[in-house]
Amino acid sequence: MYRDTLSLLGPALPVVSFLGRLPTAMCQLGSLLLVAETSGSLATAGLTGGALAAGQTVAGPLVGRLADRHGQRGVVLAASLANAVAVTALVLAALAQAPTVGLMALAVLAGATVPQVGPLARTRSVALARRSGADDRLVGAVLSFEGTLDEVSFVLGPAFVGLAAALAHPAAALLAAALLLVVCGSAFALHPTARATAPEQSASTRKSAAERTRLPGSAYALRGTMVLQGAMFGASQAGITALTEELGAPAQAGLVYAAMGVMSAAVGLSMAAVPARVGLTTRWRAATAGLVVLSVPLLFAGSLGALYAVVVVLGAAYAPHLITVFGLTERTVPAARLAESMAFLTSGIVGGQALALALSGRLAEAHGAPAAFAVAVGAAVACAVLSWSVRVTAPAAVALREVRPAGAERSG
């Protein structure tokens, strides 16, 4: 199935889209480390990192909406170049020890101009699959593949930042991210497959614009579950950091979190093997049940070995949940709002993670790591409640686009 996926996407698109995602994964941690080192203040670093997350959370869906309306090529190219400039400006301001307000303003700009390569690559890949007449199983494989690229980028991105900070300076990591944005963000924008998501301009399309822009209530529930998934990430990160510090091994925090990401990516690749008869709603409910069952042991982890074991096993539930929610969204929203909706999901993760990290970090400081992990468990329970209480339905416009065009050949 992945052979068909790679045949569909071609050799260059996955490479440039993966490298185009890395800067997003690098900038959050990179900005924290840079500002902490140049200002000597963790509070200033936290405010800067929070401002960057806020900019991305608010503006991400707007970038997606622009891509839906005007096509990906111009939007991604402009955002990539603007983001590279904003990140470079943030680096220079931090090195010049600019005031906190100035750093926060530049961080908001850096977050707001993120080109959203991950969500837009997912949208583009699905469009290519649908246009080729692919069945739902191949579309699922495409989403699994894109989800795995996301997971790997969010494991390698912080690792690159940590390596650059250890060997040189955090500024080097952010400047490398800016260079990647210029080169690979532009390459993704200009790749010929960008035409697959070009908006239709026919009279019939304009006439049905009002119908196409309606979203079912379940689409908002799916966005909500991604905010909760982000909250799990943030709370887990705070709890892992607190527990490793309590155990006298703070340097292990990044490795523990990376191990969870590696497991999640590996399981994400295996999602394509799930039989087609297991529907997306069933997968969603099973994934959220897994989140609950596998997150509870976090409350009782008391040693480094136990923490590694619990966190790695928990990682096995993350990718199925993420990939399934992306799949449900693709089946639920009109094609004219798919990029916007995918960006909403990603922004929801970022926003939920930032809020939960701030809350659970304070809880961990006051009451220990279990308090932060309790936030993660609570978010998992809320995800499960949503999956069992929401009925996901596709509007007529979506159902029509899933009908194979006459004469279309099945990919693979």
C-alpha positions as CSV (number, residue, x, y, z in Angstrom):
1,M,0.0,0.0,0.0
2,Y,2.9,2.4,0.7
3,R,4.4,1.5,-2.6
4,D,1.1,2.9,-4.2
5,T,1.4,5.9,-2.0
6,L,4.9,6.7,-3.0
7,S,4.0,6.1,-6.7
8,L,1.1,8.5,-6.3
9,L,3.1,11.3,-4.6
10,G,6.4,10.9,-6.6
11,P,9.9,10.9,-5.1
12,A,10.4,14.7,-4.6
13,L,7.1,15.7,-2.9
14,P,7.6,13.7,0.4
15,V,11.2,14.9,0.7
16,V,10.5,18.6,0.3
17,S,7.3,18.5,2.4
18,F,9.2,16.7,5.2
19,L,12.1,19.1,5.2
20,G,9.6,22.0,5.0
21,R,7.9,20.8,8.2
22,L,11.1,20.6,10.2
23,P,11.4,24.4,10.9
24,T,8.0,24.3,12.6
25,A,9.2,21.5,14.9
26,M,12.5,23.3,15.5
27,C,11.3,26.9,16.2
28,Q,9.3,26.3,19.4
29,L,12.2,24.7,21.4
30,G,14.8,26.8,19.6
31,S,13.2,30.0,20.6
32,L,12.9,28.9,24.2
33,L,16.6,27.9,24.3
34,L,17.8,31.0,22.5
35,V,15.9,33.5,24.6
36,A,16.8,31.7,27.8
37,E,20.5,31.8,27.0
38,T,20.6,35.4,25.7
39,S,18.3,37.0,28.3
40,G,19.1,34.7,31.3
41,S,15.4,34.6,32.1
42,L,13.3,31.5,31.9
43,A,10.2,33.7,32.3
44,T,11.1,35.7,29.2
45,A,11.8,32.5,27.3
46,G,8.4,31.1,28.3
47,L,6.6,34.3,27.2
48,T,8.4,34.3,23.9
49,G,7.6,30.6,23.3
50,G,4.0,31.2,24.3
51,A,3.7,34.1,21.9
52,L,5.0,32.0,19.0
53,A,2.5,29.3,19.8
54,A,-0.3,31.9,20.0
55,G,0.6,33.3,16.6
56,Q,0.6,29.9,15.0
57,T,-2.7,28.8,16.7
58,V,-4.6,31.9,15.6
59,A,-3.2,32.4,12.1
60,G,-2.8,28.7,11.0
61,P,-6.4,28.3,10.0
62,L,-6.3,31.6,8.1
63,V,-3.3,30.4,6.1
64,G,-5.3,27.2,5.3
65,R,-8.3,29.3,4.3
66,L,-6.2,31.4,1.9
67,A,-4.8,28.2,0.4
68,D,-8.4,26.9,-0.1
69,R,-9.5,30.1,-1.8
70,H,-6.4,31.0,-3.9
71,G,-4.4,27.8,-4.2
72,Q,-1.3,26.6,-2.3
73,R,1.4,27.9,-4.5
74,G,1.3,31.6,-3.8
75,V,0.2,31.3,-0.2
76,V,2.9,28.8,0.8
77,L,5.6,30.7,-1.1
78,A,4.7,34.0,0.6
79,A,4.4,32.4,4.0
80,S,7.7,30.5,3.7
81,L,9.6,33.6,2.8
82,A,7.9,35.8,5.4
83,N,8.4,33.1,8.1
84,A,12.2,32.9,7.3
85,V,12.5,36.7,7.7
86,A,10.5,36.6,11.0
87,V,12.6,33.8,12.4
88,T,15.8,35.5,11.4
89,A,14.6,38.8,13.0
90,L,13.8,37.0,16.2
91,V,17.3,35.5,16.3
92,L,18.9,38.9,15.7
93,A,16.7,40.6,18.4
94,A,17.5,37.9,20.9
95,L,21.2,38.2,20.3
96,A,20.9,42.0,20.7
97,Q,19.0,41.4,24.0
98,A,15.9,43.2,22.9
99,P,13.2,44.0,25.4
100,T,10.7,41.2,26.2
101,V,7.8,43.0,24.4
102,G,9.9,43.2,21.2
103,L,10.8,39.5,21.4
104,M,7.1,38.6,22.0
105,A,6.0,40.7,19.0
106,L,8.5,39.0,16.7
107,A,7.6,35.6,18.1
108,V,3.9,36.2,17.3
109,L,4.9,37.2,13.8
110,A,7.1,34.1,13.5
111,G,4.2,31.9,14.6
112,A,1.6,33.7,12.4
113,T,3.6,33.2,9.2
114,V,4.2,29.5,9.6
115,P,3.5,28.1,6.1
116,Q,1.5,25.1,7.4
117,V,3.4,22.7,5.2
118,G,2.2,19.7,7.2
119,P,-1.6,20.3,6.9
120,L,-1.3,21.5,3.3
121,A,0.8,18.5,2.3
122,R,-1.9,16.3,3.8
123,T,-4.5,18.2,1.8
124,R,-2.5,18.0,-1.4
125,S,-1.8,14.3,-1.0
126,V,-5.5,13.5,-0.4
127,A,-6.5,15.6,-3.4
128,L,-4.0,13.7,-5.6
129,A,-5.4,10.4,-4.3
130,R,-9.0,11.4,-4.9
131,R,-8.3,12.7,-8.4
132,S,-6.6,9.4,-9.3
133,G,-9.8,7.6,-8.3
134,A,-8.1,5.9,-5.3
135,D,-10.3,4.0,-2.9
136,D,-10.7,4.8,0.8
137,R,-7.9,2.4,1.8
138,L,-5.3,4.1,-0.3
139,V,-6.5,7.5,1.0
140,G,-6.1,6.0,4.5
141,A,-2.5,4.9,3.6
142,V,-1.8,8.5,2.4
143,L,-3.0,9.9,5.7
144,S,-0.9,7.4,7.7
145,F,2.1,8.3,5.6
146,E,1.6,12.0,6.1
147,G,1.0,11.5,9.9
148,T,4.2,9.5,10.2
149,L,6.1,12.4,8.4
150,D,4.7,14.7,11.0
151,E,5.6,12.5,13.9
152,V,9.2,12.0,12.6
153,S,9.6,15.8,12.1
154,F,8.5,16.5,15.6
155,V,11.0,14.0,16.9
156,L,13.9,15.1,14.8
157,G,13.3,18.8,14.9
158,P,13.9,19.2,18.7
159,A,16.7,16.7,18.5
160,F,18.5,18.9,15.9
161,V,17.9,22.0,18.1
162,G,19.4,20.2,21.1
163,L,22.4,19.1,19.0
164,A,23.0,22.6,17.6
165,A,22.7,24.1,21.0
166,A,25.2,21.7,22.4
167,L,27.7,22.0,19.6
168,A,27.3,25.7,18.8
169,H,24.5,28.0,19.9
170,P,20.6,27.9,19.7
171,A,20.8,30.7,17.2
172,A,22.4,28.3,14.7
173,A,19.4,26.0,14.9
174,L,17.0,28.8,14.2
175,L,19.0,30.2,11.3
176,A,19.1,26.7,9.8
177,A,15.4,26.5,10.2
178,A,15.1,29.8,8.3
179,L,17.3,28.5,5.5
180,L,15.1,25.3,5.3
181,L,12.0,27.5,5.0
182,V,13.5,29.5,2.1
183,V,14.7,26.4,0.2
184,C,12.3,23.6,1.0
185,G,9.2,25.7,1.8
186,S,9.6,27.3,-1.6
187,A,10.2,24.0,-3.3
188,F,7.0,22.6,-1.8
189,A,5.1,25.7,-2.9
190,L,6.4,25.5,-6.5
191,H,6.1,21.7,-6.9
192,P,3.8,20.9,-9.8
193,T,1.4,19.0,-7.6
194,A,0.3,22.3,-6.1
195,R,-2.1,22.4,-9.1
196,A,-4.0,19.5,-7.5
197,T,-5.5,21.9,-4.9
198,A,-6.2,24.8,-7.2
199,P,-9.7,26.2,-6.4
200,E,-12.4,25.6,-9.0
201,Q,-13.7,28.7,-10.7
202,S,-16.7,27.3,-12.6
203,A,-20.0,29.1,-12.5
204,S,-21.6,26.1,-10.8
205,T,-18.9,26.1,-8.1
206,R,-19.5,29.8,-7.4
207,K,-23.3,29.2,-7.3
208,S,-23.0,26.6,-4.6
209,A,-20.4,28.5,-2.5
210,A,-22.8,28.9,0.4
211,E,-23.5,25.2,0.5
212,R,-19.8,24.3,0.2
213,T,-18.8,26.4,3.2
214,R,-21.2,24.8,5.7
215,L,-19.6,22.5,8.2
216,P,-21.4,19.8,10.2
217,G,-21.2,20.0,14.0
218,S,-19.0,16.9,14.1
219,A,-16.2,18.9,12.3
220,Y,-16.0,21.1,15.4
221,A,-16.0,18.1,17.7
222,L,-13.0,16.8,15.7
223,R,-11.2,20.1,16.2
224,G,-12.0,19.9,19.9
225,T,-10.5,16.4,20.2
226,M,-7.3,17.7,18.6
227,V,-7.1,20.5,21.3
228,L,-7.4,17.7,23.9
229,Q,-4.7,15.7,22.1
230,G,-2.4,18.7,22.3
231,A,-3.2,19.0,26.0
232,M,-2.1,15.5,26.4
233,F,1.2,16.3,24.7
234,G,1.8,19.4,26.8
235,A,0.8,17.8,30.1
236,S,3.0,14.7,29.3
237,Q,5.9,17.0,28.5
238,A,5.6,18.9,31.8
239,G,5.2,15.7,33.8
240,I,8.2,14.0,32.1
241,T,10.3,17.1,32.7
242,A,9.3,17.3,36.4
243,L,9.8,13.6,37.0
244,T,13.2,13.4,35.4
245,E,14.3,16.4,37.5
246,E,13.0,14.7,40.6
247,L,15.0,11.6,39.7
248,G,18.2,13.7,39.1
249,A,18.3,13.0,35.4
250,P,16.9,16.1,33.7
251,A,18.8,15.4,30.5
252,Q,16.7,12.3,30.0
253,A,13.5,14.3,29.5
254,G,14.1,14.9,25.8
255,L,15.1,11.3,25.2
256,V,12.0,10.0,26.9
257,Y,9.7,12.3,24.8
258,A,11.6,11.3,21.7
259,A,11.1,7.6,22.5
260,M,7.4,8.2,22.7
261,G,7.5,9.9,19.3
262,V,9.4,7.1,17.7
263,M,6.9,4.5,18.9
264,S,4.0,6.7,17.6
265,A,5.6,7.1,14.2
266,A,6.2,3.3,13.9
267,V,2.6,2.5,14.9
268,G,1.4,5.2,12.5
269,L,3.0,3.4,9.6
270,S,1.2,0.2,10.5
271,M,-2.2,1.9,10.4
272,A,-2.5,1.2,6.6
273,A,-2.7,-2.5,7.5
274,V,-6.0,-2.1,9.4
275,P,-8.7,-3.8,7.5
276,A,-11.1,-1.5,5.6
277,R,-14.1,-3.1,7.4
278,V,-13.0,-1.4,10.6
279,G,-14.6,2.0,10.1
280,L,-13.2,5.3,11.0
281,T,-15.7,5.9,13.9
282,T,-14.8,2.5,15.4
283,R,-11.1,3.3,15.0
284,W,-11.6,6.7,16.7
285,R,-13.3,5.1,19.7
286,A,-10.7,2.4,20.0
287,A,-7.9,4.9,19.8
288,T,-9.4,7.1,22.5
289,A,-10.0,4.1,24.7
290,G,-6.3,3.3,24.3
291,L,-5.4,6.8,25.3
292,V,-7.3,6.4,28.5
293,V,-6.0,3.0,29.4
294,L,-2.4,3.7,28.5
295,S,-2.2,7.1,30.1
296,V,-3.3,6.0,33.6
297,P,0.0,4.3,34.4
298,L,1.7,7.7,34.1
299,L,0.3,8.5,37.5
300,F,2.3,5.7,39.1
301,A,5.6,5.9,37.3
302,G,8.3,6.4,39.9
303,S,11.5,5.4,38.2
304,L,13.3,6.3,35.0
305,G,12.8,2.7,33.7
306,A,9.1,2.8,34.5
307,L,8.8,6.2,32.9
308,Y,10.4,5.0,29.6
309,A,8.2,1.9,29.5
310,V,4.9,3.7,30.2
311,V,5.6,6.6,27.9
312,V,6.7,4.4,25.0
313,V,3.6,2.2,25.3
314,L,1.4,5.4,25.5
315,G,3.0,6.5,22.2
316,A,1.4,3.6,20.5
317,A,-2.0,5.2,21.0
318,Y,-1.1,8.7,19.7
319,A,-0.7,8.1,16.0
320,P,-3.9,6.0,15.6
321,H,-5.9,8.8,17.2
322,L,-4.2,11.6,15.1
323,I,-4.4,9.8,11.8
324,T,-8.1,8.7,12.4
325,V,-9.2,12.3,13.3
326,F,-7.5,13.6,10.1
327,G,-9.2,10.8,8.2
328,L,-12.6,11.6,9.7
329,T,-12.1,15.3,8.9
330,E,-11.3,14.5,5.3
331,R,-14.5,12.5,5.0
332,T,-16.6,15.2,6.8
333,V,-15.7,18.7,5.5
334,P,-16.3,20.0,2.0
335,A,-13.3,20.0,-0.3
336,A,-13.4,23.8,-0.5
337,R,-12.5,24.0,3.2
338,L,-10.2,21.0,3.6
339,A,-6.9,22.9,3.9
340,E,-8.5,25.3,6.4
341,S,-9.9,22.3,8.4
342,M,-6.5,20.5,8.4
343,A,-4.8,23.6,9.6
344,F,-7.4,24.0,12.3
345,L,-6.5,20.5,13.6
346,T,-2.8,21.2,13.7
347,S,-3.4,24.6,15.3
348,G,-5.6,23.0,17.9
349,I,-2.7,20.6,18.8
350,V,-0.4,23.6,19.2
351,G,-2.8,25.6,21.2
352,G,-3.8,22.8,23.5
353,Q,-0.2,21.9,24.0
354,A,0.8,25.4,25.0
355,L,-2.1,25.9,27.4
356,A,-1.7,22.5,29.0
357,L,2.1,23.0,29.3
358,A,1.6,26.3,31.2
359,L,-1.1,24.8,33.5
360,S,0.5,21.4,34.2
361,G,3.9,23.0,34.6
362,R,2.6,25.0,37.5
363,L,0.8,22.0,38.9
364,A,4.0,19.9,38.7
365,E,6.0,22.6,40.4
366,A,3.5,22.7,43.3
367,H,2.4,19.1,43.6
368,G,4.9,17.0,41.6
369,A,4.8,15.1,38.3
370,P,1.6,13.1,39.0
371,A,-0.4,16.4,39.0
372,A,0.8,17.1,35.5
373,F,0.1,13.6,34.4
374,A,-3.4,13.8,35.8
375,V,-4.1,16.6,33.3
376,A,-3.0,14.2,30.5
377,V,-5.3,11.5,31.8
378,G,-8.2,14.0,32.1
379,A,-7.7,15.1,28.5
380,A,-7.7,11.4,27.4
381,V,-11.0,10.8,29.2
382,A,-12.5,13.9,27.5
383,C,-11.3,12.6,24.1
384,A,-13.0,9.3,24.8
385,V,-16.3,11.0,25.8
386,L,-16.2,13.0,22.5
387,S,-15.6,9.9,20.4
388,W,-18.5,8.1,22.0
389,S,-21.0,11.0,22.1
390,V,-20.4,12.5,18.6
391,R,-21.9,11.1,15.5
392,V,-19.6,11.9,12.5
393,T,-21.6,12.4,9.3
394,A,-20.5,13.6,5.9
395,P,-22.6,16.3,4.2
396,A,-23.9,15.7,0.7
397,A,-21.2,17.7,-1.0
398,V,-18.6,15.5,0.5
399,A,-20.4,12.3,-0.3
400,L,-20.6,13.5,-4.0
401,R,-16.9,14.1,-4.2
402,E,-16.2,10.5,-3.0
403,V,-18.0,9.1,-6.0
404,R,-15.4,7.9,-8.5
405,P,-15.2,9.9,-11.7
406,A,-16.2,8.0,-14.8
407,G,-13.3,6.2,-16.3
408,A,-11.0,6.8,-13.4
409,E,-8.5,4.1,-12.7
410,R,-7.8,2.8,-9.2
411,S,-4.3,3.8,-8.1
412,G,-2.1,0.8,-7.4
